[in-house]
Amino acid sequence: MPFFHVNNRSVPCKGILFDKDGTLLDFMTMWGAWAELVLCGMEDAIALEGSRFSGNASKLLGTEHDAEGRVIGYDPGGPLPMATTEETHGILAWQLYSAGVPWNDALTRVISISSEAMKEVRRRRIAAPLRGLLPFLQQCAGASLKLGVVTSDESETTFEHLEWLGITSYFGSVVTRDRVNRGKPAPEMVELACRELGLAPHETILIGDSNADMQMGKAADLCLTVGISGKDGRMEHLLNADTVITDFTELMITP
């Protein structure tokens, strides 16, 4: 059985499950750009109603901004990395509703703003792998590990993003939010991925960037949960991780 090496630990395993955004994909490269486009669209829509954001605009999605208003960071425990598509639409629609737009119209406008932002992301193919990901996936393939993706995103965009990175072929299972009844932190996504890959929980590792990922792995009784803190090294949001890394350069697989 291959060994997974991390932070002076060596764990035997047969498979690894990955979150997508912030784990396979560098989160800010894609979703920071999307959030900036959405917030600009929302500001324009609210201005047309003769109003402005209710409260601090950065609190809507949990984004951090520079002096010019550009999105430069995010709260790892906030809506941008954690909320489902429907939840995000609800958060944004409330702003238009507060500006006097009927709820159904507010939702329609928000969905349009979000869709236009994603069209621009698609046009520019704004995506980048997390540091060290591609060599690590090659190590996994060389050791014949079974790999899967477990993400709160939807199927269409998930496969699109994997294709942009050129890594689709590495994964034998891709479980998205629309394939299960209960999303993270419930264990259902992990359990489905393990069934599709023919893996037992005790021989499977989970890598993710949110505590919901860690809780999901724990609930599924996986052998190890690995949290990714990102460039700033913040770890306080990964309370249930067995161990924490900055990126994939800190991992190694041996046959």
C-alpha positions as CSV (number, residue, x, y, z in Angstrom):
1,M,0.0,0.0,0.0
2,P,1.4,3.5,-0.9
3,F,2.3,5.9,1.9
4,F,1.2,9.5,2.2
5,H,3.8,11.7,3.9
6,V,2.9,14.9,5.6
7,N,4.4,16.9,8.5
8,N,6.6,14.0,9.7
9,R,3.7,11.6,9.5
10,S,3.5,8.6,7.1
11,V,0.0,7.2,6.6
12,P,-0.8,4.1,4.4
13,C,-3.6,4.8,2.0
14,K,-5.3,3.6,-1.2
15,G,-7.1,6.8,-2.2
16,I,-7.3,10.5,-1.7
17,L,-10.4,12.8,-2.0
18,F,-9.9,16.5,-2.8
19,D,-12.1,19.5,-2.4
20,K,-12.0,21.7,-5.5
21,D,-12.0,25.5,-4.8
22,G,-9.1,26.5,-2.7
23,T,-7.7,23.0,-2.9
24,L,-7.3,22.0,-6.5
25,L,-7.8,25.5,-7.8
26,D,-6.2,28.6,-6.3
27,F,-9.3,30.2,-4.8
28,M,-8.5,33.9,-5.3
29,T,-7.5,33.5,-8.9
30,M,-10.9,32.5,-10.0
31,W,-13.4,33.4,-7.3
32,G,-11.8,36.6,-6.3
33,A,-12.2,37.8,-9.9
34,W,-15.8,36.5,-9.9
35,A,-16.7,38.2,-6.6
36,E,-15.3,41.5,-7.8
37,L,-17.4,41.4,-11.0
38,V,-20.5,40.4,-9.0
39,L,-20.1,43.2,-6.4
40,C,-19.6,45.8,-9.1
41,G,-22.8,44.5,-10.8
42,M,-24.7,44.6,-7.6
43,E,-23.5,48.1,-6.8
44,D,-24.8,49.3,-10.2
45,A,-28.1,47.5,-9.8
46,I,-28.7,49.0,-6.3
47,A,-27.7,52.4,-7.6
48,L,-30.4,52.2,-10.3
49,E,-32.9,51.9,-7.4
50,G,-31.5,55.1,-5.9
51,S,-29.9,53.2,-3.0
52,R,-26.6,51.7,-1.9
53,F,-25.4,48.6,-0.1
54,S,-27.0,48.0,3.3
55,G,-24.0,47.7,5.6
56,N,-20.4,47.0,4.6
57,A,-20.3,45.6,1.1
58,S,-17.3,43.4,2.0
59,K,-19.5,41.5,4.5
60,L,-21.8,40.3,1.8
61,L,-19.5,37.5,0.6
62,G,-16.8,37.9,3.2
63,T,-14.3,39.6,0.9
64,E,-11.3,41.8,1.7
65,H,-10.6,44.8,-0.4
66,D,-7.7,47.2,-1.1
67,A,-8.0,51.0,-1.1
68,E,-9.2,51.0,-4.7
69,G,-11.9,48.4,-3.9
70,R,-10.3,45.5,-5.6
71,V,-10.9,42.1,-4.0
72,I,-7.5,40.9,-2.5
73,G,-8.6,38.3,0.0
74,Y,-11.5,36.5,1.7
75,D,-12.7,35.1,5.0
76,P,-12.1,31.3,4.8
77,G,-15.2,30.8,7.0
78,G,-17.4,33.2,5.0
79,P,-20.0,32.8,2.3
80,L,-17.6,33.1,-0.7
81,P,-15.9,29.8,-0.1
82,M,-18.6,28.1,2.0
83,A,-22.1,29.1,0.6
84,T,-23.9,27.1,-2.0
85,T,-25.0,28.8,-5.2
86,E,-28.6,29.2,-3.9
87,E,-27.3,30.6,-0.6
88,T,-25.1,33.1,-2.4
89,H,-28.1,34.2,-4.5
90,G,-30.2,34.7,-1.4
91,I,-27.5,36.8,0.3
92,L,-27.2,39.1,-2.7
93,A,-30.9,39.3,-3.4
94,W,-31.6,40.5,0.1
95,Q,-29.6,43.7,-0.8
96,L,-31.9,44.4,-3.8
97,Y,-34.9,43.6,-1.7
98,S,-33.8,46.1,0.9
99,A,-33.5,48.7,-1.9
100,G,-37.2,48.2,-2.7
101,V,-37.0,45.4,-5.4
102,P,-39.7,42.7,-5.0
103,W,-38.1,39.4,-3.9
104,N,-38.7,37.4,-7.1
105,D,-37.3,40.2,-9.2
106,A,-34.4,40.6,-6.9
107,L,-33.5,36.9,-7.3
108,T,-33.8,37.1,-11.1
109,R,-31.5,40.1,-11.3
110,V,-28.9,38.5,-8.9
111,I,-28.9,35.3,-11.0
112,S,-28.3,37.4,-14.1
113,I,-25.5,39.4,-12.5
114,S,-23.9,36.1,-11.2
115,S,-24.3,34.5,-14.6
116,E,-22.7,37.4,-16.5
117,A,-19.7,37.4,-14.0
118,M,-19.2,33.7,-14.7
119,K,-19.4,34.2,-18.4
120,E,-16.5,36.7,-18.1
121,V,-14.6,34.2,-16.0
122,R,-15.2,31.6,-18.6
123,R,-14.2,33.9,-21.4
124,R,-10.9,34.6,-19.8
125,R,-10.5,31.0,-18.4
126,I,-9.5,32.5,-15.0
127,A,-8.1,29.4,-13.2
128,A,-4.8,28.3,-11.8
129,P,-3.8,25.1,-9.9
130,L,-2.7,25.4,-6.3
131,R,1.1,25.4,-5.9
132,G,2.6,21.9,-6.3
133,L,-0.7,20.3,-7.3
134,L,0.3,18.9,-10.7
135,P,3.5,17.2,-9.5
136,F,1.6,15.8,-6.6
137,L,-1.1,14.3,-8.8
138,Q,1.6,12.7,-10.9
139,Q,3.0,11.1,-7.8
140,C,-0.4,9.8,-6.9
141,A,-0.9,8.4,-10.4
142,G,2.6,6.8,-10.3
143,A,1.6,5.0,-7.0
144,S,-1.8,3.9,-8.5
145,L,-3.8,5.8,-5.9
146,K,-7.5,6.2,-6.6
147,L,-8.5,9.9,-6.6
148,G,-11.8,11.7,-6.3
149,V,-13.2,15.2,-6.0
150,V,-15.9,16.2,-3.4
151,T,-17.1,19.8,-4.0
152,S,-20.0,22.0,-3.1
153,D,-20.0,23.4,-6.6
154,E,-22.3,22.1,-9.3
155,S,-21.4,19.4,-11.9
156,E,-21.2,21.6,-15.0
157,T,-18.8,24.2,-13.6
158,T,-16.8,21.5,-11.7
159,F,-16.0,19.6,-14.9
160,E,-15.3,22.8,-16.7
161,H,-12.7,23.9,-14.1
162,L,-11.0,20.5,-14.0
163,E,-10.8,20.7,-17.8
164,W,-9.3,24.2,-17.7
165,L,-6.5,22.8,-15.5
166,G,-6.1,19.7,-17.6
167,I,-6.5,17.3,-14.6
168,T,-9.9,15.6,-15.3
169,S,-8.3,12.3,-16.2
170,Y,-6.8,11.9,-12.7
171,F,-10.2,11.5,-11.0
172,G,-12.3,8.3,-11.0
173,S,-15.1,10.0,-9.1
174,V,-16.4,13.6,-9.0
175,V,-19.1,14.2,-6.5
176,T,-20.8,17.6,-6.7
177,R,-23.5,19.1,-4.5
178,D,-26.2,18.3,-6.9
179,R,-25.5,14.6,-6.7
180,V,-26.3,14.2,-3.0
181,N,-29.1,15.1,-0.6
182,R,-26.9,16.6,2.1
183,G,-23.8,18.6,1.4
184,K,-20.8,19.4,3.6
185,P,-20.2,18.8,6.5
186,A,-22.5,15.7,6.2
187,P,-20.5,12.7,5.1
188,E,-22.7,11.8,2.1
189,M,-20.3,13.2,-0.6
190,V,-17.3,11.3,0.8
191,E,-19.4,8.1,1.2
192,L,-20.5,8.3,-2.4
193,A,-17.0,9.0,-3.7
194,C,-15.6,6.0,-1.7
195,R,-18.3,3.7,-3.2
196,E,-17.6,4.8,-6.7
197,L,-13.8,4.4,-6.2
198,G,-14.1,1.1,-4.4
199,L,-12.4,2.5,-1.3
200,A,-12.9,1.8,2.4
201,P,-12.9,4.9,4.7
202,H,-10.0,3.7,6.8
203,E,-7.8,3.7,3.6
204,T,-8.9,7.1,2.3
205,I,-7.5,10.6,3.0
206,L,-9.3,13.9,2.5
207,I,-7.6,17.2,1.5
208,G,-9.6,20.5,1.7
209,D,-9.4,24.1,2.7
210,S,-12.4,24.5,5.0
211,N,-13.4,23.1,8.3
212,A,-16.6,21.8,6.7
213,D,-14.3,19.6,4.6
214,M,-12.5,18.4,7.8
215,Q,-15.8,17.7,9.6
216,M,-17.1,15.8,6.5
217,G,-14.0,13.6,6.6
218,K,-14.3,13.0,10.3
219,A,-18.0,12.1,9.9
220,A,-17.1,9.6,7.2
221,D,-14.4,8.1,9.5
222,L,-11.6,8.7,7.0
223,C,-8.1,7.8,8.1
224,L,-6.7,11.4,7.8
225,T,-8.0,14.9,7.1
226,V,-5.5,17.4,5.7
227,G,-6.3,21.1,5.8
228,I,-4.8,23.7,3.4
229,S,-4.2,27.0,5.1
230,G,-3.2,29.0,2.0
231,K,-0.5,31.5,1.6
232,D,-1.3,33.5,4.7
233,G,-0.9,30.4,6.9
234,R,-4.2,31.1,8.8
235,M,-5.2,27.9,10.6
236,E,-7.9,28.9,13.0
237,H,-10.7,27.9,10.6
238,L,-9.4,24.3,10.3
239,L,-10.2,23.2,13.9
240,N,-11.0,19.6,12.9
241,A,-8.0,19.0,10.6
242,D,-5.6,16.2,11.6
243,T,-2.8,18.2,10.1
244,V,-2.4,21.4,8.1
245,I,-0.3,22.4,5.1
246,T,0.2,25.5,3.0
247,D,0.2,23.8,-0.4
248,F,1.0,20.5,-2.1
249,T,4.8,21.0,-2.1
250,E,4.6,19.8,1.5
251,L,3.2,16.4,0.6
252,M,4.9,13.3,-0.8
253,I,3.7,9.9,-2.0
254,T,5.8,6.8,-1.9
255,P,4.8,3.4,-3.3
